[in-house]
């Protein structure tokens, strides 16, 4: 089962980490990435979109 990690900064300046393990939500979020970023994230690399950092962890 895959896990999508999202790290983002809150308005207070603190960092928040969200772990997404629902396959439907992961599929929806994958549509945010362009082709180059999609290749990177599928390879397990961290991808930054604006201020959010994403990483896909596969079992």
C-alpha positions in Angstrom: 0.0 0.0 0.0 1.3 3.4 -1.0 1.6 6.4 1.3 1.7 10.0 0.1 3.4 12.4 2.5 2.6 16.1 2.3 4.6 18.6 4.3 3.5 22.2 4.5 3.8 25.3 6.6 0.9 26.6 8.6 0.1 30.3 8.9 1.7 30.3 12.4 5.0 29.3 10.9 5.0 25.7 12.1 5.4 22.7 9.8 2.6 20.2 9.4 2.9 16.7 8.0 0.0 14.9 6.4 0.0 11.2 5.7 -2.4 10.1 3.0 -3.0 6.4 2.6 -6.4 6.4 0.9 -5.9 5.2 -2.7 -8.7 7.4 -4.1 -7.2 10.5 -2.4 -3.7 9.6 -3.7 -5.0 9.2 -7.2 -6.7 12.7 -7.0 -3.5 14.4 -5.7 -1.4 12.7 -8.4 -3.4 14.8 -11.0 -1.8 18.0 -9.5 1.7 17.1 -10.8 3.0 17.8 -14.3 4.7 15.0 -16.3 8.2 15.7 -15.0 7.1 15.9 -11.4 5.0 12.8 -11.7 8.1 10.8 -12.9 10.1 12.1 -9.9 7.4 11.4 -7.3 6.9 7.8 -8.7 10.6 7.3 -8.3 10.3 8.2 -4.6 11.9 11.6 -4.8 10.5 14.6 -3.0 8.6 17.1 -5.2 7.8 20.7 -4.3 4.7 22.4 -5.6 4.6 26.0 -4.4 5.2 25.8 -0.7 4.1 22.1 -0.2 6.6 19.2 -0.4 5.3 15.8 -1.5 6.8 12.3 -1.4 5.3 9.0 -2.4 6.4 6.0 -0.3 5.6 2.6 -1.8 5.7 -0.7 0.0 
